[in-house]
Amino acid sequence: MDQNAALKSLGDGWLKALASFKSLGSGEAQAPTLSFPPDKLESLHKQYMEEATGLWNQSMKGAPAVQDRRFKSDAWAQNPMAAFTAAAYLLNTRTMMALTEAAETDAKTKARIQFAVEQWAAASAPSNFMALNADAQQKAIETKGESISKGIQNLLHDMQQGHVSMTDERLFEVGKNVATSEGKVVFENAFFQLLEYKPLTAKVYERPFLLIPPCINKFYILDLQPENSLIRYAVSQGHRTFVVSWRNPDESLQHTTWDNYVEDVAIQAIQVTREIGGTPQINALGFCVGGTILSNALAVLAARGEKPVASATLLTTLIDFTDTGVLDVFIDEGFVKYREGQFAKGGLMKGNDMASTFSFLRPNDLVWNYVVGNYLKGETPPPFDLLYWNSDSTNLPGPMYAWYLRNTYLENNLIKPGKALVCGEKIDLRQVDLPIYIYGSREDHIVPIGGAYASTQVFPGKKRFVMGASGHIAGVINPPAAKKRCYWTGSDTSFPKDVDQWIAKAKEHPGSWWTDWSDWLKTHAGKQIAAPKTYGKGKYKATEDAPGRYVKARASK
């Protein structure tokens, strides 16, 4: 077969591979329609042939230049065969992605195809295979095979622990060098411990401040180190600060429901914080799913005629699940029914399974990068507290998880007045009439900026929306002292329906959004009073030291 025939055969193969891809296992009875405009196919085929021919000709003169960080080392550039393999892989990947763009089908099917192709492309990179990775081969030669031996040891270790190591987890211990802010446990039940933190100021605001973190992760993302701790920052600003530390569910909690998480955690934490603070109202913050739970609690309390929260902060939180980003590719009626059946009699959604799902949303950064480093090169990943936290997964009670899937991602019931029944109340978020600070991260792949902004269209009270730079975690954990990134603010009275219209008029500010939030929160915190000398109050007595024992429980494999 001559050169042109070989290239044509390869190009035809890529086209047929995608054209035959009809669905992504959605569980639907009938596959969606999928077609490709002939003119677009012809154009892409021509472009592919031209680029492939150019690549072939270039490789005859020497190693082609490859602009991708996976192939950036000298070992790739100095190995013409490896460089050609990498360049051909990138060409094929670009062509496949262009084909997904050309596909004519419904939006959800298209998103699923794109997700599947991205996963395939990430997994099939030549850098992932020892036989093709010039860098790993060179290291094996230089270390006389020691890197291969170490890589096998790393693989066996990770198989035993049940997940790919992203950092050297031996170097971290919760309560020792992460989650070190000083405080005490002042309340606990079967679902959570309530932590109260030691004041850092002589005076505190009279309204206590309660943080409800996401239940799908551990709370200490808000308290990794003193210099980047949102908890410590709140305390340093004069707020008497309380934090929910979720219990990592085991078999004893396998029948726990969404109602338990709202009634027995959020509402209970609000009540205990009020009683300890001795005030009729507190301020509250919910982060990610914690914000969704907090909003449900506020709606339940409103339905009961109660208003124990003076102001709320929602960080990267979905209330309106219209725009859920890439996670939407997993959700349809078949998938939700499967989960409902799986957990009909109780059970646990394993933390490792959820962690793997979130990692594969960014496969090159959070999966294959570590596969290559740990196993092919025999490297030990450097210590990084955030990645240690990311690997410290949590389980979810099956019934709670199934309810959440149906009523949020699938049916978007929370924004439909009276549709969702929570704690015996038909909730209506329009009744949650209080000042709310809403934060979204511009590059968030878990809670897209449009999804975070959509909350401005739901709540009737005074609102402030702020957009931060970076993603779901890095955008939130951005202390002022770091002097990094930026944030945007706009009008507090005008919130157009489309987030892009808000962004077009927003004003950019250097640094952290924390200072803006702190200034806002102080206006709802009441007068300043002498800081308490002891933890808790009355029947709520301090027991164990923060961060408590619940956060130290590891998810079962």
C-alpha positions as CSV (number, residue, x, y, z in Angstrom):
1,M,0.0,0.0,0.0
2,D,1.5,3.4,-0.9
3,Q,1.6,6.5,1.3
4,N,-1.6,8.2,0.0
5,A,-3.6,5.0,0.2
6,A,-2.4,4.3,3.7
7,L,-3.4,7.8,4.8
8,K,-6.8,7.6,3.1
9,S,-7.5,4.3,4.8
10,L,-6.6,5.8,8.1
11,G,-8.8,8.8,7.5
12,D,-11.7,6.7,6.4
13,G,-11.3,4.6,9.5
14,W,-11.7,7.6,11.8
15,L,-14.8,8.8,10.0
16,K,-16.5,5.4,10.1
17,A,-15.6,4.9,13.8
18,L,-17.5,8.1,14.8
19,A,-20.3,7.7,12.3
20,S,-21.1,4.3,13.8
21,F,-21.3,5.7,17.3
22,K,-25.0,6.1,18.0
23,S,-25.3,6.5,21.8
24,L,-23.5,6.4,25.1
25,G,-25.3,3.8,27.1
26,S,-28.0,6.1,28.3
27,G,-30.5,3.4,29.0
28,E,-33.0,4.8,26.6
29,A,-35.1,2.3,24.7
30,Q,-34.5,3.9,21.4
31,A,-31.2,5.2,20.1
32,P,-31.2,8.9,19.2
33,T,-30.8,9.9,15.6
34,L,-27.3,10.8,14.4
35,S,-26.1,12.1,11.1
36,F,-23.3,14.0,9.5
37,P,-23.7,16.6,6.7
38,P,-21.9,15.3,3.6
39,D,-20.2,18.7,2.9
40,K,-18.8,18.8,6.4
41,L,-17.5,15.2,6.2
42,E,-15.9,16.0,2.9
43,S,-14.3,19.1,4.2
44,L,-13.0,17.4,7.3
45,H,-11.7,14.5,5.3
46,K,-9.8,16.8,3.0
47,Q,-8.3,18.7,5.9
48,Y,-7.3,15.5,7.6
49,M,-5.6,14.2,4.4
50,E,-3.7,17.5,4.0
51,E,-2.5,17.6,7.6
52,A,-1.6,13.9,7.6
53,T,0.4,14.3,4.3
54,G,2.2,17.3,5.8
55,L,3.0,15.4,8.9
56,W,4.3,12.5,6.9
57,N,6.5,14.7,4.8
58,Q,7.8,16.6,7.9
59,S,8.7,13.3,9.6
60,M,10.9,12.4,6.6
61,K,13.0,15.4,7.5
62,G,13.2,14.9,11.2
63,A,11.1,14.7,14.4
64,P,7.9,16.9,14.1
65,A,7.4,19.5,16.7
66,V,4.6,18.6,19.2
67,Q,2.9,21.3,21.2
68,D,1.4,19.4,24.1
69,R,2.6,19.2,27.7
70,R,2.3,15.4,27.7
71,F,5.0,15.2,25.1
72,K,7.1,18.2,26.0
73,S,10.3,16.5,27.3
74,D,13.5,16.3,25.2
75,A,13.1,12.5,25.1
76,W,10.1,12.9,22.8
77,A,11.8,15.5,20.6
78,Q,14.9,13.4,20.2
79,N,13.0,10.3,19.2
80,P,11.6,10.7,15.7
81,M,9.3,7.7,15.9
82,A,7.9,8.8,19.3
83,A,7.4,12.4,18.1
84,F,5.6,11.2,14.9
85,T,3.4,8.9,17.0
86,A,2.5,11.8,19.3
87,A,1.8,14.2,16.4
88,A,-0.4,11.6,14.7
89,Y,-2.3,11.0,17.9
90,L,-3.0,14.7,18.2
91,L,-4.1,15.0,14.6
92,N,-6.5,12.1,15.0
93,T,-7.8,13.5,18.2
94,R,-8.4,16.9,16.6
95,T,-10.2,15.2,13.8
96,M,-12.4,13.2,16.1
97,M,-13.4,16.2,18.1
98,A,-14.2,18.1,14.9
99,L,-16.4,15.3,13.8
100,T,-18.3,15.4,17.1
101,E,-18.9,19.1,16.4
102,A,-20.2,18.3,12.9
103,A,-22.6,15.7,14.2
104,E,-26.3,16.5,13.8
105,T,-28.3,15.2,16.8
106,D,-30.0,16.5,19.9
107,A,-27.9,18.5,22.4
108,K,-27.6,15.8,25.0
109,T,-26.5,13.1,22.6
110,K,-23.9,15.4,21.2
111,A,-22.6,16.2,24.7
112,R,-22.4,12.5,25.4
113,I,-20.5,11.8,22.2
114,Q,-18.1,14.6,23.0
115,F,-17.6,13.3,26.5
116,A,-17.0,9.7,25.2
117,V,-14.5,10.9,22.6
118,E,-12.6,13.0,25.1
119,Q,-12.4,10.0,27.4
120,W,-11.2,7.8,24.6
121,A,-8.6,10.4,23.5
122,A,-7.3,10.9,27.0
123,A,-7.0,7.1,27.6
124,S,-5.4,6.3,24.2
125,A,-2.6,8.9,24.4
126,P,0.8,7.3,23.6
127,S,2.2,8.8,26.8
128,N,0.1,6.3,28.7
129,F,1.9,3.2,27.4
130,M,5.4,2.2,28.3
131,A,6.0,0.9,24.7
132,L,5.3,4.3,23.3
133,N,6.4,6.7,26.1
134,A,9.9,7.9,25.1
135,D,10.3,9.8,28.4
136,A,9.5,6.7,30.6
137,Q,11.7,4.6,28.4
138,Q,14.6,7.0,28.8
139,K,14.1,7.1,32.6
140,A,14.1,3.3,32.7
141,I,17.5,3.2,30.9
142,E,19.0,5.9,33.1
143,T,17.9,4.2,36.4
144,K,18.8,0.7,35.0
145,G,15.2,-0.5,35.5
146,E,14.7,0.9,39.0
147,S,11.9,3.2,37.8
148,I,10.1,0.2,36.4
149,S,10.5,-1.6,39.7
150,K,9.3,1.4,41.7
151,G,6.4,1.8,39.3
152,I,5.2,-1.7,39.9
153,Q,5.4,-1.1,43.6
154,N,3.4,2.1,43.2
155,L,0.8,0.2,41.2
156,L,0.4,-2.6,43.8
157,H,0.1,0.1,46.5
158,D,-2.6,1.9,44.7
159,M,-4.5,-1.3,43.9
160,Q,-4.4,-2.1,47.6
161,Q,-5.7,1.4,48.7
162,G,-8.3,1.5,46.0
163,H,-7.4,4.7,44.1
164,V,-4.6,6.3,42.2
165,S,-2.3,8.3,44.4
166,M,-2.3,12.0,43.6
167,T,0.0,12.9,46.5
168,D,2.1,11.2,49.1
169,E,-0.7,10.6,51.6
170,R,1.6,9.4,54.3
171,L,2.7,13.0,54.9
172,F,-0.7,14.3,56.0
173,E,-2.9,13.7,59.0
174,V,-6.2,15.4,59.7
175,G,-5.9,17.5,62.8
176,K,-2.1,17.5,62.7
177,N,-1.1,19.3,59.5
178,V,-4.4,19.9,57.9
179,A,-7.6,21.0,59.6
180,T,-5.7,22.6,62.5
181,S,-7.8,25.6,63.4
182,E,-8.4,25.6,67.2
183,G,-11.9,24.6,68.3
184,K,-14.2,22.1,70.0
185,V,-17.0,19.8,69.2
186,V,-20.1,21.2,70.9
187,F,-22.8,19.0,69.5
188,E,-23.2,15.7,67.6
189,N,-25.8,13.3,66.5
190,A,-25.7,10.3,64.2
191,F,-25.2,12.5,61.1
192,F,-22.8,15.3,62.0
193,Q,-20.7,17.0,64.6
194,L,-20.9,20.7,65.1
195,L,-17.6,22.4,65.6
196,E,-17.2,25.8,67.3
197,Y,-13.9,27.7,66.7
198,K,-11.9,29.7,69.2
199,P,-12.3,33.5,68.6
200,L,-9.2,35.3,67.4
201,T,-10.5,38.8,68.2
202,A,-11.4,40.5,71.5
203,K,-14.9,41.2,70.2
204,V,-17.2,39.2,68.0
205,Y,-20.4,40.0,66.1
206,E,-23.5,39.1,68.0
207,R,-24.9,36.8,65.2
208,P,-23.0,33.5,65.0
209,F,-21.9,32.3,61.7
210,L,-22.6,28.7,60.5
211,L,-20.9,27.0,57.6
212,I,-22.4,23.9,55.9
213,P,-19.8,22.3,53.6
214,P,-20.7,19.7,50.9
215,C,-21.5,16.3,52.1
216,I,-19.7,14.7,49.2
217,N,-16.4,15.9,50.5
218,K,-14.9,16.6,54.0
219,F,-15.2,20.0,55.5
220,Y,-11.5,20.7,55.8
221,I,-11.2,22.0,52.3
222,L,-12.2,25.1,54.2
223,D,-9.4,24.7,56.6
224,L,-6.4,23.1,54.8
225,Q,-3.7,25.4,56.2
226,P,-3.9,28.5,58.4
227,E,-2.9,30.8,55.4
228,N,-5.7,29.5,53.1
229,S,-8.4,28.6,55.7
230,L,-11.8,30.3,55.0
231,I,-12.8,29.1,58.5
232,R,-9.8,30.9,60.1
233,Y,-10.5,34.0,57.9
234,A,-14.1,34.2,59.1
235,V,-13.0,33.8,62.7
236,S,-10.3,36.5,62.2
237,Q,-13.0,38.9,60.9
238,G,-14.8,38.7,64.2
239,H,-17.4,36.0,63.5
240,R,-18.3,33.4,66.1
241,T,-17.9,30.5,63.7
242,F,-19.5,27.1,63.7
243,V,-19.0,24.4,61.1
244,V,-20.9,21.2,60.2
245,S,-18.6,18.1,60.0
246,W,-20.5,15.4,58.2
247,R,-20.2,11.9,59.4
248,N,-18.8,9.6,56.7
249,P,-21.7,7.2,56.3
250,D,-21.3,3.5,57.0
251,E,-23.8,0.7,56.9
252,S,-25.6,2.1,60.0
253,L,-26.7,5.1,57.9
254,Q,-27.6,3.2,54.7
255,H,-31.3,4.1,55.0
256,T,-30.6,7.9,55.5
257,T,-32.7,10.2,53.3
258,W,-32.5,13.7,52.0
259,D,-34.9,14.7,54.7
260,N,-32.4,13.6,57.3
261,Y,-29.7,15.7,55.8
262,V,-32.0,18.7,55.8
263,E,-33.9,18.2,59.1
264,D,-31.3,16.4,61.3
265,V,-28.3,18.3,60.0
266,A,-28.9,21.7,58.5
267,I,-32.0,22.7,60.6
268,Q,-30.5,21.0,63.7
269,A,-27.2,22.9,63.2
270,I,-29.1,26.2,62.7
271,Q,-31.0,25.6,66.0
272,V,-28.0,24.6,68.0
273,T,-25.9,27.5,66.7
274,R,-28.8,29.9,67.7
275,E,-29.1,28.5,71.2
276,I,-25.3,28.6,71.8
277,G,-25.1,32.2,70.4
278,G,-28.2,33.2,72.4
279,T,-29.6,35.0,69.3
280,P,-32.9,34.7,67.4
281,Q,-31.0,34.7,64.1
282,I,-27.7,33.6,62.7
283,N,-25.9,33.9,59.4
284,A,-25.3,30.8,57.3
285,L,-23.1,29.7,54.4
286,G,-23.5,26.7,52.2
287,F,-20.8,25.4,49.8
288,C,-21.7,23.3,46.7
289,V,-24.2,20.6,47.8
290,G,-24.1,22.2,51.3
291,G,-25.6,25.2,49.7
292,T,-28.4,23.1,48.1
293,I,-29.1,21.5,51.5
294,L,-29.1,24.9,53.2
295,S,-31.5,26.4,50.7
296,N,-33.9,23.4,51.3
297,A,-33.6,23.9,55.0
298,L,-34.5,27.6,54.7
299,A,-37.5,26.7,52.5
300,V,-38.7,24.1,55.0
301,L,-38.4,26.7,57.8
302,A,-40.2,29.3,55.8
303,A,-43.0,26.9,55.2
304,R,-43.2,26.5,58.9
305,G,-43.3,30.2,59.5
306,E,-39.8,30.4,60.9
307,K,-36.9,32.7,59.9
308,P,-33.9,31.8,62.0
309,V,-31.3,32.9,59.4
310,A,-30.6,36.6,58.8
311,S,-28.5,36.1,55.7
312,A,-27.2,33.3,53.6
313,T,-24.1,32.8,51.4
314,L,-24.1,30.3,48.6
315,L,-20.8,29.2,47.2
316,T,-20.7,27.4,43.8
317,T,-24.2,26.1,44.5
318,L,-26.8,24.7,42.2
319,I,-30.4,25.6,43.0
320,D,-31.7,25.7,39.4
321,F,-30.3,22.6,37.7
322,T,-30.9,23.7,34.1
323,D,-27.2,24.3,33.5
324,T,-25.2,21.5,35.1
325,G,-22.4,21.3,32.6
326,V,-20.7,18.0,31.8
327,L,-22.4,16.1,34.7
328,D,-25.6,16.2,32.6
329,V,-24.2,13.5,30.3
330,F,-24.7,10.9,33.0
331,I,-28.3,11.7,33.9
332,D,-31.4,10.4,32.3
333,E,-34.5,8.5,33.4
334,G,-32.9,5.1,32.9
335,F,-29.8,6.0,35.0
336,V,-31.9,7.4,37.8
337,K,-34.3,4.5,37.9
338,Y,-31.3,2.2,38.1
339,R,-30.0,4.0,41.1
340,E,-33.5,4.1,42.7
341,G,-33.7,0.4,42.3
342,Q,-30.2,-0.2,43.6
343,F,-30.9,1.7,46.8
344,A,-34.6,0.9,47.2
345,K,-33.8,-1.1,50.4
346,G,-30.9,1.1,51.5
347,G,-27.2,1.0,50.7
348,L,-24.3,3.2,50.2
349,M,-23.0,5.1,47.2
350,K,-19.3,4.4,47.7
351,G,-17.0,7.4,48.0
352,N,-14.3,5.9,45.7
353,D,-16.9,5.5,42.9
354,M,-17.9,9.2,43.1
355,A,-14.3,10.3,43.4
356,S,-13.5,8.4,40.2
357,T,-16.4,10.0,38.4
358,F,-15.2,13.5,39.3
359,S,-11.6,12.7,38.4
360,F,-12.6,11.6,34.9
361,L,-14.2,14.9,34.3
362,R,-10.6,16.1,34.0
363,P,-8.9,12.8,32.9
364,N,-5.6,14.2,31.8
365,D,-5.0,16.2,34.9
366,L,-6.5,13.9,37.5
367,V,-6.1,10.4,36.1
368,W,-3.6,9.8,33.4
369,N,-1.0,12.3,34.6
370,Y,-0.7,10.2,37.8
371,V,-0.8,6.9,35.9
372,V,2.2,8.0,33.9
373,G,4.1,9.5,36.8
374,N,3.4,6.8,39.4
375,Y,3.5,3.6,37.3
376,L,5.5,4.3,34.1
377,K,8.1,6.5,35.6
378,G,8.1,5.2,39.2
379,E,7.7,8.6,40.7
380,T,6.2,9.5,44.1
381,P,3.8,12.4,43.7
382,P,4.8,15.5,45.7
383,P,3.0,16.5,48.9
384,F,0.0,18.6,48.2
385,D,-2.7,19.2,50.9
386,L,-5.5,19.9,48.4
387,L,-4.9,16.6,46.6
388,Y,-4.8,14.8,49.9
389,W,-8.2,16.2,50.7
390,N,-9.4,15.2,47.2
391,S,-8.4,11.6,47.8
392,D,-10.1,11.5,51.2
393,S,-13.4,10.4,49.8
394,T,-16.8,10.1,51.5
395,N,-19.7,7.8,51.1
396,L,-23.3,8.9,50.5
397,P,-26.5,7.1,51.8
398,G,-28.1,5.5,48.8
399,P,-31.7,6.7,49.4
400,M,-30.5,10.3,49.9
401,Y,-28.4,10.1,46.7
402,A,-31.3,8.7,44.6
403,W,-33.7,11.4,45.8
404,Y,-31.1,14.0,45.0
405,L,-30.6,12.7,41.5
406,R,-34.3,12.7,40.6
407,N,-35.3,15.9,42.2
408,T,-32.3,18.0,41.1
409,Y,-30.4,16.9,38.0
410,L,-33.2,14.9,36.3
411,E,-36.5,16.8,37.1
412,N,-35.2,20.2,38.5
413,N,-37.9,20.2,41.1
414,L,-36.4,22.6,43.6
415,I,-37.4,25.7,41.5
416,K,-40.9,24.4,40.9
417,P,-43.0,25.8,43.7
418,G,-44.7,23.0,45.7
419,K,-43.2,20.3,43.6
420,A,-40.5,18.9,46.0
421,L,-41.7,17.5,49.3
422,V,-38.9,18.0,51.9
423,C,-39.4,17.2,55.6
424,G,-43.1,17.0,55.1
425,E,-43.3,20.5,53.5
426,K,-44.0,21.4,49.9
427,I,-41.1,23.8,49.5
428,D,-41.2,27.1,47.6
429,L,-37.9,28.9,47.4
430,R,-39.8,32.1,46.6
431,Q,-40.6,32.2,50.3
432,V,-36.9,32.3,51.2
433,D,-36.8,36.1,51.5
434,L,-33.5,37.1,53.0
435,P,-30.3,38.8,51.8
436,I,-28.2,36.3,49.9
437,Y,-24.6,36.5,48.7
438,I,-24.1,34.2,45.6
439,Y,-20.7,33.2,44.4
440,G,-19.7,31.4,41.2
441,S,-16.4,30.4,39.7
442,R,-15.8,31.4,36.1
443,E,-14.1,28.2,35.0
444,D,-16.1,25.8,37.3
445,H,-16.7,22.4,35.5
446,I,-18.9,21.0,38.3
447,V,-21.1,24.0,38.9
448,P,-20.9,26.1,35.7
449,I,-21.0,29.8,36.1
450,G,-24.4,30.0,34.5
451,G,-25.7,27.4,37.0
452,A,-24.4,29.3,40.0
453,Y,-25.8,32.6,38.6
454,A,-29.2,31.1,38.0
455,S,-29.9,31.3,41.7
456,T,-30.3,35.1,41.2
457,Q,-33.5,34.3,39.4
458,V,-34.9,32.2,42.1
459,F,-34.7,34.0,45.5
460,P,-36.9,37.2,45.9
461,G,-34.8,39.1,48.5
462,K,-31.7,41.3,48.2
463,K,-28.9,39.6,46.4
464,R,-25.3,40.1,45.6
465,F,-23.6,38.0,42.8
466,V,-19.9,37.8,42.6
467,M,-17.8,35.8,40.0
468,G,-14.3,34.6,40.9
469,A,-11.6,33.4,38.6
470,S,-10.5,29.8,38.3
471,G,-12.5,26.6,39.1
472,H,-14.7,24.9,41.7
473,I,-12.0,24.7,44.4
474,A,-9.2,27.1,43.4
475,G,-11.7,29.9,42.8
476,V,-13.3,29.5,46.3
477,I,-10.1,28.9,48.3
478,N,-8.4,32.2,47.3
479,P,-7.2,34.0,50.4
480,P,-6.5,37.7,50.2
481,A,-2.9,37.4,51.4
482,A,-2.0,35.3,48.4
483,K,-2.8,38.3,46.1
484,K,-3.8,35.9,43.3
485,R,-6.5,35.9,40.6
486,C,-9.4,38.3,40.5
487,Y,-13.2,38.6,40.9
488,W,-16.0,40.5,39.2
489,T,-19.0,42.4,40.7
490,G,-22.0,44.0,39.2
491,S,-25.3,45.7,40.1
492,D,-27.0,44.4,43.2
493,T,-30.4,45.4,41.8
494,S,-30.3,44.3,38.2
495,F,-29.9,40.6,37.3
496,P,-30.6,39.8,33.7
497,K,-31.6,36.2,33.0
498,D,-28.5,35.5,31.0
499,V,-25.2,35.4,32.9
500,D,-23.3,36.6,29.8
501,Q,-25.3,39.9,30.0
502,W,-24.3,40.3,33.6
503,I,-20.6,39.5,32.8
504,A,-20.6,42.0,30.0
505,K,-21.3,44.8,32.5
506,A,-19.4,43.4,35.4
507,K,-16.4,45.2,36.9
508,E,-13.1,43.3,37.5
509,H,-11.2,43.6,40.7
510,P,-7.7,42.2,41.5
511,G,-7.2,39.7,44.3
512,S,-9.7,37.7,46.4
513,W,-13.4,37.9,46.6
514,W,-13.2,37.1,50.3
515,T,-12.8,40.8,51.2
516,D,-15.9,41.7,49.3
517,W,-17.8,38.9,51.0
518,S,-16.5,39.9,54.4
519,D,-17.6,43.5,53.9
520,W,-21.1,42.3,52.9
521,L,-21.4,39.8,55.8
522,K,-20.5,42.4,58.4
523,T,-23.6,44.4,57.5
524,H,-25.8,41.4,58.5
525,A,-23.8,40.4,61.6
526,G,-25.2,42.8,64.2
527,K,-23.3,44.7,66.8
528,Q,-20.0,43.6,68.3
529,I,-19.9,42.0,71.8
530,A,-17.2,40.6,74.0
531,A,-15.8,37.3,72.6
532,P,-16.9,34.3,74.6
533,K,-14.4,32.7,77.0
534,T,-15.7,29.2,76.7
535,Y,-17.1,26.9,74.0
536,G,-20.8,26.0,73.8
537,K,-23.5,27.0,76.2
538,G,-25.8,25.2,78.7
539,K,-26.5,21.7,77.6
540,Y,-24.2,22.1,74.6
541,K,-20.8,21.4,76.2
542,A,-17.4,21.1,74.5
543,T,-16.3,17.6,74.2
544,E,-13.4,16.6,71.9
545,D,-11.0,18.9,70.1
546,A,-11.7,20.1,66.6
547,P,-11.7,18.7,63.9
548,G,-13.5,15.9,65.8
549,R,-13.5,12.2,65.0
550,Y,-16.2,12.1,62.3
551,V,-13.9,13.8,59.8
552,K,-11.2,11.2,60.4
553,A,-13.3,8.3,59.4
554,R,-12.2,6.9,56.0
555,A,-14.6,5.7,53.4
556,S,-14.9,2.0,53.0
557,K,-13.5,0.5,49.8
